[in-house]
Amino acid sequence: MTETALRSVLYMPGANQRAMDKARDLPCDAVVFDLEDAVAPDAKAAARDAVVAQLAAGGYGHRQLVVRCNGLDTPWGEADLRTLAATGIDTLCLPKVESDEALDRVATLLAEAGRSDIRLWAMLETPPGIAAAEEIARHAAVSVLVMGTTDLAAELRVSPQPDRLGLQYALGRAVMAARLAGIAVLDGVYLDLKDSTGFRAICEQGRALGFDGKTLIHPFQIDDANAVFGPTPQAVSWAERVLAAWSEAEQAGTGLAVLDGKLVEVMHVDEARRTLAMARQIAGQAES
């Protein structure tokens, strides 16, 4: 599984030039230029052209750039894919993925356009998508699962609740599918921009459920997402001590490492290495 940080993944409307420009200076880990929900039908073609121009202009530094396309079942989906295949983009986000066959169609179209290298982020936004989460996550082109909790809640007829009780099965299944496939998984957006306390709590819940990061709809949300989904100083210190204890045990040939009176196992070592790898990456981004 990749250790690339995806703590904060910000959607930016493809029709909003000012917002896309602003994203160059924001401390998010990834920017998703949105051609789907954030763009009105009569503005789709213009937004596509604007995003292509934005990609050509560059200047986004370490931030991973992704474009959310319209689905192939819409009048704009095929044109989105063919147009973006001619750019340097390496990752596309697909809405409402419900089967590996749907991903095959996208992969085939991209291959015909000469871009078999493009990675796909698959959005799980419907009951069929959740039911097929494992096969979607295993698809060779998929590198990230993305929860579309707003649409999913509507289809499940789940009323909004702070604990997201009605979404717990879907959230847990998405995390399990991602872990089985060895890929990352992102939690859905939080719509109430005035409720920073509620947003922080939802981030904490998502982290506790196993998500790697949070999709965002406003720059105000970046700092909290980065803080919750990134390694804390305490976690970094713990990871360093775990690896030190493990190294000492290996050098002593005891085959047994103990830290603070507790047995250190391989799973703790793996987690420590992940934590330090992410901390190094984030530190490098801050310096660049």
C-alpha positions, 0 to 999 in steps of 0.5 A: 500500500502506498504511504502517500499522504491523502489527509486532505483532498479538496474538491475544486469546481472546474468552472471556477477559475479563481478557486482553481488558482487559489488551490496552488497555495493551499496546504491540502494533499490533493486537489480534485478538479470537479467536472461533475456535481460542481458544474451545471450541464450547460457549463460542462464543456467550458469547465472541461476546457478550463481544467485542461488549461489549468493542468497545462499551467501547473504550479501545484507543487507537491499536491496530487492533482485529480480530475473528477469526470462525468460518468460514461452514462452521461452526455459528457463522460466519454468526452471528458475521458478522451480529452483528459487522456491527452493531458499529463494527468495521471489520476481520474476520479469516477463517480458512482462506480457500481461494478468492475465492468464499469471500470473496465469500460473506462480503462478500455477507453483510456487505453484506446486513447493511449493512456493505460497508465492513468490510475482511477479513484472509484467513488462509492455513492450507491447501494450497488457500489457498496455491495461491490466494494471488494471487486471495485477495490481489486480492479487493477486500475483503482488506487483509491476508494472515495466515499460519496456519503451525501448521495449514499445517505439519500439513496439509503434514506438515512437522515443526517446524524452526528454519529452517522449511524445509518452509514456505519455498515457502508463506511466499514465495508469500504475500509475493509475493501480498501485494506483487502486490496492494499489501497487507500480509502477517503471519507466523504464530505461534510457540508455544514461549513459553519460547524467546525466542531462537528467537522472535527468530530467527523474527522476523528470518527473517520480516522477511528474507522480506518480512513486515510483522509477526508474529502473536503469542499472548502479550504476552511476544512484543510487544517483540521483534516491534516491534523486529524489524519496526520501523525501527531508528534506523540505518534512519531515519537512512539514510532521511533521508540518502537523501531529502536526497541526492535532494532536493539532486539535484533542486534541482541539476537533475542527475537523479543522486543519490549517497550514500556513493558509491552511486547512489540510485534511485527504489526507494531513495527509495520505501523511505526514504519508507516507513521514515520514514512508519512511524517517524512513526506509531510515534512518534505512538503512543508519545506518545498 
